Amino acid sequence: LPAEPPARPAPLPSPGAEPASVAFRDVRFRYADDLPYIHHGVTFEVPARGMTAFVGPSGAGKTTVFSLVERFYDPVSGEITLDGRSLTDWDLASLRAAIGYVEQDAPVLSGSLRDNLLLGNPGADEAAVAAVVKTTRLDSLVERLPDGLDTLVGHRGTKLSGGERQRVAIARALLRRPRLLLLDEATSQLDAVNEAALRDTVADVARTTTVLVVAHRLSTVTMADRIVVMDAGRVRAVGTHRALVAEDPLYAELAATQFLAAGA
């Protein structure tokens, strides 16, 4: 008889803080006074909890959304709010403590696997570490490593595959119990099997956390609660995959070409 598929791990329990809502209202932004605008009046709302995907051609301003949410930069005009409060009213350390961010080329540092996981939350206990390892499907890796979590991963994680490094970065972000999780093309280095597993993980996390994803794969986008379509620094449409395929020509074109090609 074929083996039964493993049960999906339960989502990590919330530490008590509710997931965050985010809104952009007529945001205009450029990186310097002598450079062109990246955002030309970007407006959208993301409710607390669930997954929102940002899609669009290269240069549409998707990743810049994340930079502005983290307050690496401030908009030239317009307003960005978290929980209805302007980001400028938040203590910067408190704001960033509420956010988990995983970039496309997520860094893994020298040291042990455990060191890397605990980087953002050194006080996490064994139960929390075990939960996040299981949630991100790193448990099979830990079982294979000679010293388990205490195995040295090499300079910049050279003993791990690209997909394993990506999952370590996501596990590290989750261990911080973020109220808002930002994933910037975080599945780009995963093979099809691990990408599918991680999509399930993100769906689980989105039940208790607000998740924003910059994505180029159709498989990631179709499971989102809402999709924000950006083009040339503007939001041109917001909706579900089914609705946008029918109603937005740009999204329909992307779904028929770029997404399918990238996700094949």
LINBELHU-V934083 format. One line per field, one symbol per residue. ss: DSSP state (~ for helix, > for strand, _ for the rest). phi: phi as a letter, one per 40 degrees, with the letter a starting at -180 (. if undefined). burial: b if it has 24 or more other ideal C-beta (glycine too) atoms within 12 Angstrom, else e. A space follows every 10 residues. Layout:
ss->???
phi->???
burial->???
This chain:
ss->__________ __________ _>>>>>>>>_ ________>> >>>>>>___> >>>>>_____ _~~~~~~~~_ ______>>>> >>__>>~~~_ _~~~~~~_>> >>________ _>~~~~~~~~ _____~~~~~ ~~~~~___~~ ~~~~___~~~ _>__~~~___ _~~~~~~~~~ ~~~~~____> >>>>______ _~~~~~~~~~ ~~~~~____> >>>>___~~~ ~____>>>>> >__>>>>>>_ ~~~~~~~_~~ ~~~~~~_~~~ ~~~_
phi->.ccccccccc ccccchcccc bbabbfcbaa caccbcccbb gcbabbccgh bbbbbicdgc hcccdccccc gcabccagab bbfgbddccc ccccccccbb bbccbccbcc hcdcdcccdc accccccccc ccccccfccc cdccccbfcc cccgcfgccb cdcccccccc ccccccfcca bbbcfcbcbc ccccccccdc cccccccbbc bbbcbbbdcc cccccabbcb afgbcbabic ddccdcbbcc cdccccbdcc cccc
burial->eeeeeeeebe bbeeeeeebb bbbbeebbbe eeeeeebbbb bbbbebbbbb bbbbbbeeeb bbbbbbbbbb bebbbbebbb bbbeeebeeb eeeebeebbb bbbbebebbe ebbbebbbbb beebeeebbe bbbbbbbbbe bbeebeeebe bebeeebebb ebbbbbbbbb bbbbbbbbbb bbbbbbbbbb eeebbebbbb bbbbbbbbbb bbbbbbbbbb bbbbbbbbbb bebbbbbbbb beebbeebeb bbebbeebbe eebe
